[in-house]
């Protein structure tokens, strides 16, 4: 698992600017207006050889009664609970505020490693503004400028020293790691219990994280699986239990550790915004995915119901159009056995390698029948393709104009690849390299 670092603080203190500076790209929206970042934003980061997940939170305003700020505060507090390290950002130009003091008080109760950061300190001449922040009773305050990078290297160097080390996988390599993911009350626990009820050999139950999520190793028909339970048997605070619908951090941790994610949907409610968010994480992380529609026994059906549901789900989750859909009832056991068959197939697809020779033979046919559009009135030539990695399957394509490949043509190539080679349930990554580069 990747350690998680959450950036918290009042609105407009520069959290998103710090997030972007660490990530190395402008992923978060930055504007000189309080409350721009209303949802958590995340990115996987590698810094000096250390890998972690960085989360940018909405502004934490303890005394605000505004509904949006209340939701931002709640999401922020949940991020603090789930994070391994917290970056608490304050505003050096505005000075220490009552809200800063309240946030510091809340952080002390979290029993987490916290870095107290004063932003907008552009150079050593302005460090005198930092002294009042020592009134919070902290031994170390980090003066930085996220905009100009001042002080950032020292902050990150000290953070990496205490960053939790990634845990090594202790189970058999041949076991498929399967995560059950979904909103509260969609039936995750019922499905897990139903799946384990069919097990032939229960090998072990071990704590998966310090927060007591339970990973279950089981075997069926000679095949090994590790079931990662996002419902987790966790010691949750009152805020977590009340705000479980915001528990994106849990989903991120779980997705990181799995090969195949079962995204559980409620047949009575259809695809919600939260389902779409979680599905987006699965796709971005490059994991195999199976869409599992639960509570199918509660739906009045005719011969066209299932087809109509599939069309609606793929319409709402266009980026997961490659994922198979299963309609089940965790309570009655209807079609639950088919899930592990689908897991086996998707796991196999994540590991599939296509030899270079047949890959290029088909590739040339695709390009000849449908060449890419012109780029600045010049022909775009695609000369060669090779698979460079698996999980997800990733392909490098040599071309004279990498910047000239439109996303619609990339989608065409991906569709052709699926029709020819399969890859059901798995995202395909295409990378375009300028011809001759690196030679």
For each residue, the residues with C-beta under 8 A, 3 or more apart:
1: 166 167 209 253 256 257
2: 44 51 52 53 166 256
3: 52 53 84 85 163 164 166
4: 52 53 55 82 83 84 85 249 252 253
5: 52 53 54 55 83 84 85 86 87 159
6: 55 57 76 79 80 82 83 85 86 87 249
7: 15 18 19 54 55 56 57 86 87 89
8: 15 57 60 76 79 80 86 87 88 89 103 107
9: 13 15 59 60 88 89 90 100 103
10: 13 59 60 61 90 91 97 99 100 103
11: 34 35 58 59 61 69 72
12: 32 33 34 59 91
13: 9 10 59 89 90 91 94 119 120
14: 17 18 89 91 119 120 146 147
15: 7 8 9 18 19 37 56 57 59 89
16: 19 20 28 29 30 36 37 41 56
17: 14 20 21 30 119 146 147
18: 7 14 15 21 22 87 89 117 119 144 146
19: 7 15 16 22 23 27 28 41 43 54 56
20: 16 17 23 24 25 26 27 28 30 146
21: 17 18 24 146 147 149 152
22: 18 19 45 47 54 152 156
23: 19 20 27 43 45 54
24: 20 21 45
25: 20
26: 20 30
27: 19 20 23 41 43
28: 16 19 20 37 41 56
29: 16 36 37
30: 16 17 20 26 36
31: 36
32: 12
33: 12 36
34: 11 12 59
35: 11 38 58 59 68 69 72
36: 16 29 30 31 33
37: 15 16 28 29 41 56 57 58 59
38: 35 58 68 71 72
39: 58 75
40: 55 56 57 58 75 79 248 249
41: 16 19 27 28 37 55 56
42: 53 54 55 56 248 252
43: 19 23 27 53 54
44: 2 51 52 53 54
45: 22 23 24 51 52 53 54
46: 49 50 51
47: 22 50 52 156 160
48: 156 157 160
49: 46
50: 46 47 160 163
51: 2 44 45 46 166
52: 2 3 4 5 44 45 47 163
53: 2 3 4 5 42 43 44 45 252 256
54: 5 7 19 22 23 42 43 44 45
55: 4 5 6 7 40 41 42 79 83 249
56: 7 15 16 19 28 37 40 41 42
57: 6 7 8 15 37 40 60 72 75 76 79
58: 11 35 37 38 39 40 71 72 73 75 76
59: 9 10 11 12 13 15 34 35 37 69 72 76
60: 8 9 10 57 72 73 76 77 99 103
61: 10 11 64 66 69 72 73 99
62: 73 99 102 103 106
63: 98 99 102
64: 61 69 70 73
65: 69 70
66: 61 69 70
67: 70 71
68: 35 38 71 72
69: 11 35 59 61 64 65 66 72 73
70: 64 65 66 67 73 74
71: 38 58 67 68 74 75
72: 11 35 38 57 58 59 60 61 68 69 75 76
73: 58 60 61 62 64 69 70 76 77
74: 70 71 77 78 239 242 243 246
75: 39 40 57 58 71 72 78 79 243 246
76: 6 8 57 58 59 60 72 73 79 80
77: 60 73 74 80 81 106 239
78: 74 75 81 82 239 240 243 246 247 249
79: 6 8 40 55 57 75 76 82 83 249
80: 6 8 76 77 83 86 106 107 110 112
81: 77 78 110 237 239 240
82: 4 6 78 79 211 247 249 250 253
83: 4 5 6 55 79 80 86 112 249
84: 3 4 5 112 113 163 164
85: 3 4 5 6 112 113 114 115 159 162 163
86: 5 6 7 8 80 83 107 110 112 113 114 115
87: 5 6 7 8 18 114 115 117 159
88: 8 9 103 104 107 114 115 116 117
89: 7 8 9 13 14 15 18 117 119
90: 9 10 13 96 97 100 116 117 118 119 133
91: 10 12 13 14 94 95 97 118 119 120
92: 95 118 119 120 121 126 129 130 143
93: 120 129
94: 13 91 97
95: 91 92 129 132
96: 90 100 101 132 133 135 136
97: 10 90 91 94 100 101
98: 63 101 102
99: 10 60 61 62 63 102 103
100: 9 10 90 96 97 103 104 133 136
101: 96 97 98 104 105 136
102: 62 63 98 99 105 106
103: 8 9 10 60 62 88 99 100 106 107
104: 88 100 101 107 108 116 136 138
105: 101 102 108 109
106: 62 77 80 102 103 109 110
107: 8 80 86 88 103 104 110 112 114
108: 104 105
109: 105 106
110: 80 81 86 106 107 114
111:
112: 80 83 84 85 86 107
113: 84 85 86 162
114: 85 86 87 88 107 110
115: 85 86 87 88 142 155 158 159
116: 88 90 104 133 136 138 140 141 142
117: 18 87 88 89 90 141 142 144 155
118: 90 91 92 121 129 130 133 141 142 143 144
119: 13 14 17 18 89 90 91 92 144 145 146
120: 13 14 91 92 93 145 146 147
121: 92 118 126 127 129 130 143 144 145 150 151
122: 126 145 147 148 150
123: 126 145 148 150
124: 127
125: 128
126: 92 121 122 123 129 143
127: 121 124 130 143
128: 125 131
129: 92 93 95 118 121 126 132 143
130: 92 118 121 127 133 134 141 143
131: 128 134
132: 95 96 129 135
133: 90 96 100 116 118 130 136 138 141
134: 130 131 137 138 141
135: 96 132
136: 96 100 101 104 116 133
137: 134
138: 104 116 133 134 141
139:
140: 116
141: 116 117 118 130 133 134 138
142: 115 116 117 118 151 154 155 158
143: 92 118 121 126 127 129 130 150 151
144: 18 117 118 119 121 150 151 152 155
145: 119 120 121 122 123 148 149 150 151 152
146: 14 17 18 20 21 119 120 149 152
147: 14 17 21 120 122
148: 122 123 145
149: 21 145 146 152 153
150: 121 122 123 143 144 145
151: 121 142 143 144 145 154 155
152: 21 22 144 145 146 149 155 156
153: 149 156 157
154: 142 151 157 158
155: 115 117 142 144 151 152 158 159
156: 22 47 48 152 153 159 160
157: 48 153 154 160 161
158: 115 142 154 155 161 162
159: 5 85 87 115 155 156 162 163
160: 47 48 50 156 157 163
161: 157 158
162: 85 113 158 159
163: 3 50 52 84 85 159 160
164: 3 84
165:
166: 1 2 3 51
167: 1
168:
169: 173
170: 206
171: 175 217 224 226
172: 175 224
173: 169
174: 224
175: 171 172 217 224 225 226
176: 223 224 225 226 259 260 343 344 347
177: 225 226 228 257 258 259 260
178: 225 226 227 228 258 259 260 261 262 343
179: 228 230 254 255 257 258 260 261 262
180: 188 191 192 227 228 229 230 231 262 264
181: 188 230 251 254 255 261 262 263 264 278 282
182: 186 187 188 230 263 264 265 275 278
183: 186 245 266 272 274 275 278
184: 244 245
185: 266
186: 182 183 264 265 266 294 295
187: 182 190 191 264 266 294 295 330 331
188: 180 181 182 191 192 229 230 231 264
189: 192 193 229 231
190: 187 193 194 294 330 331
191: 180 187 188 194 195 262 264 292 294 328 330 336 339
192: 180 188 189 195 196 216 227 229 231
193: 189 190 196 197 330
194: 190 191 197 198 330 333 336
195: 191 192 198 199 227 336 339 340
196: 192 193 199 202 216 218 227
197: 193 194
198: 194 195 220 336 337
199: 195 196 202 218 219 220
200: 219 220 221
201: 218 219
202: 196 199 205 216 217 218
203: 217 218 219
204: 216 217
205: 202 214 215 216 217
206: 170 214 215 217
207: 210 212 213 214 215
208: 213 214 215 228 257
209: 1 212 213 253
210: 207
211: 82 232 234 235
212: 207 209 232 233 234 235
213: 207 208 209 228 229 230 232 233 234 250 253 254
214: 205 206 207 208 229 232 233
215: 205 206 207 208 226 227 228 229
216: 192 196 202 204 205 226 227 229
217: 171 175 202 203 204 205 206 224 225 226 227
218: 196 199 201 202 203 224 225 227
219: 199 200 201 203 222 223 224 225
220: 198 199 200 223 225 340
221: 200
222: 219
223: 176 219 220 340 344
224: 171 172 174 175 176 217 218 219
225: 175 176 177 178 217 218 219 220 340 343
226: 171 175 176 177 178 215 216 217
227: 178 180 192 195 196 215 216 217 218
228: 177 178 179 180 208 213 215 254 257 258
229: 180 188 189 192 213 214 215 216 232 233
230: 179 180 181 182 188 213 250 251 254
231: 180 188 189 192
232: 211 212 213 214 229 250
233: 212 213 214 229
234: 211 212 213 240
235: 211 212
236: 240 241 244
237: 81 240 241
238: 241 242
239: 74 77 78 81 242 243
240: 78 81 234 236 237 243 244 247
241: 236 237 238 244
242: 74 238 239
243: 74 75 78 239 240 246 247
244: 184 236 240 241 247
245: 183 184 274
246: 74 75 78 243
247: 78 82 240 243 244 250 251
248: 40 42 251 252 277 278 281
249: 4 6 40 55 78 79 82 83 252 253
250: 82 213 230 232 247 253 254
251: 181 230 247 248 254 255 278 281
252: 4 42 53 248 249 255 256 281
253: 1 4 82 209 213 249 250 256 257
254: 179 181 213 228 230 250 251 257 258 261
255: 179 181 251 252 258 261 281 282 285 287
256: 1 2 53 252 253 285
257: 1 177 179 208 228 253 254
258: 177 178 179 228 254 255 261 287
259: 176 177 178 287 288 347 350 391
260: 176 177 178 179 287 288 289 290 343 346 347 350 425
261: 178 179 181 254 255 258 282 287 288 289 290
262: 178 179 180 181 191 290 292 339 343
263: 181 182 275 278 279 282 289 290 291 292 320 323
264: 180 181 182 186 187 188 191 292 294
265: 182 186 269 270 271 275 291 292 293 294 313
266: 183 185 186 187 269 270 293 294 295
267: 270 293 294 295 296 298 299 309 327
268: 295 298 299
269: 265 266 272
270: 265 266 267 312 313 316
271: 265 275 276 312 313 316 317
272: 183 269 275 276
273: 276 277
274: 183 245 277 278
275: 182 183 263 265 271 272 278 279 316 317
276: 271 272 273 279 280 316 317
277: 248 273 274 280 281
278: 181 182 183 248 251 263 274 275 281 282
279: 263 275 276 282 283 289 317 319 320
280: 276 277 283 284 319
281: 248 251 252 255 277 278 284 285
282: 181 255 261 263 278 279 285 287 289 320
283: 279 280 286 289 319 320 427
284: 280 281
285: 255 256 281 282
286: 283 391 392 427 429
287: 255 258 259 260 261 282 350 392 427
288: 259 260 261 346 347 349 350 425 426
289: 260 261 263 279 282 283 320 322 323 346 425 426 427
290: 260 261 262 263 323 324 325 326 339 342 343 346 425
291: 263 265 313 317 320 323 324 325 326
292: 191 262 263 264 265 325 326 328 339
293: 265 266 267 296 309 313 325 326 327 328
294: 186 187 190 191 264 265 266 267 328 329 330
295: 186 187 266 267 268 298 299 329 330 331
296: 267 293 299 327 328 329 334 335
297: 329 331 332 334
298: 267 268 295 329
299: 267 268 295 296 305
300: 305
301: 305 306
302: 305
303:
304: 307 308
305: 299 300 301 302 308 309
306: 301 309 310 327
307: 304 310 311
308: 304 305 311 312
309: 267 293 305 306 312 313 325 327
310: 306 307 313 314 325
311: 307 308 314 315
312: 270 271 308 309 315 316
313: 265 270 271 291 293 309 310 316 317 325
314: 310 311 317 318 320 321 325
315: 311 312 318
316: 270 271 275 276 312 313
317: 271 275 276 279 291 313 314 320 321 323
318: 314 315 321
319: 279 280 283
320: 263 279 282 283 289 291 314 317 323
321: 314 317 318
322: 289 418 423 424 425 426 427 428
323: 263 289 290 291 317 320 425
324: 290 291 342 346 424 425
325: 290 291 292 293 309 310 313 314
326: 290 291 292 293 335 338 339 342
327: 267 293 296 306 309 335
328: 191 292 293 294 296 334 335 336 338 339
329: 294 295 296 297 298 332 333 334 335 336
330: 187 190 191 193 194 294 295 333 336
331: 187 190 295 297
332: 297 329
333: 194 329 330 336 337
334: 296 297 328 329
335: 296 326 327 328 329 338 339
336: 191 194 195 198 328 329 330 333 339
337: 198 333 340 341
338: 326 328 335 341 342
339: 191 195 262 290 292 326 328 335 336 342 343
340: 195 220 223 225 337 343 344
341: 337 338 344 345
342: 290 324 326 338 339 345 346 425
343: 176 178 225 260 262 290 339 340 346 347
344: 176 223 340 341 347 348
345: 341 342 348 349 424 425
346: 260 288 289 290 324 342 343 349 350 424 425 426
347: 176 259 260 288 343 344 350 351
348: 344 345 351 352
349: 288 345 346 352 393 422 423 424 425 426
350: 259 260 287 288 346 347 390 391 392 393 425 426
351: 347 348 390 391
352: 348 349 390 393 421 422 423 426
353: 387 390 393
354: 358 359 387 393 421
355: 358 359
356: 359 360 385 386 387
357: 360 361
358: 354 355 361 362
359: 354 355 356 362 363 385 386 387 395 421
360: 356 357 363 364 384 385 386
361: 357 358 364 365
362: 358 359 365 366 416 420
363: 359 360 366 367 382 385
364: 360 361 367 368
365: 361 362 368 369
366: 362 363 369 370 412 413 416
367: 363 364 370 371 372 382
368: 364 365 371
369: 365 366
370: 366 367 412
371: 367 368 379 380
372: 367 375 380 382 404 405 406 409
373: 380 404 406 409
374: 377 378 379 380 404
375: 372 378 380 401 403 404
376: 404
377: 374
378: 374 375 401 404
379: 371 374
380: 371 372 373 374 375 399 400 401 404 405
381: 399 400 401 435
382: 363 367 372 385 397 398 399
383: 398 399 400 435
384: 360 397 398
385: 356 359 360 363 382 395 396 397 398
386: 356 359 360 395 396
387: 353 354 356 359 390 393 394 395 396
388: 394 395 396 431
389: 393 394
390: 350 351 352 353 387 393 394
391: 259 286 350 351
392: 286 287 350 426 427 428 429
393: 349 350 352 353 354 387 389 390 423 426 428 429
394: 387 388 389 390 428 429 430 431
395: 359 385 386 387 388 417 428 429 430 431
396: 385 386 387 388 431 432 433
397: 382 384 385 413 430 431 432 433
398: 382 383 384 385 433 434 435
399: 380 381 382 383 402 404 405 432 433 434 435
400: 380 381 383 434 435
401: 375 378 380 381 404 405 434
402: 399 405 432 433 434
403: 375
404: 372 373 374 375 376 378 380 399 401
405: 372 380 399 401 402 409 410 432
406: 372 373 409 410
407: 410 411
408: 411 412
409: 372 373 405 406 412 413
410: 405 406 407 413 414 430
411: 407 408 414 415
412: 366 370 408 409 415 416
413: 366 397 409 410 416 417 430
414: 410 411 417 418 428 430
415: 411 412 418 419
416: 362 366 412 413 419 420
417: 395 413 414 420 421 423 428
418: 322 414 415 421 422 423 424 428
419: 415 416
420: 362 416 417
421: 352 354 359 417 418
422: 349 352 418
423: 322 349 352 393 417 418 426 428
424: 322 324 345 346 349 418
425: 260 288 289 290 322 323 324 342 345 346 349 350
426: 288 289 322 346 349 350 352 392 393 423
427: 283 286 287 289 322 392
428: 322 392 393 394 395 414 417 418 423
429: 286 392 393 394 395
430: 394 395 397 410 413 414
431: 388 394 395 396 397
432: 396 397 399 402 405
433: 396 397 398 399 402 437 438
434: 398 399 400 401 402 437
435: 381 383 398 399 400
436: 439
437: 433 434
438: 433
439: 436
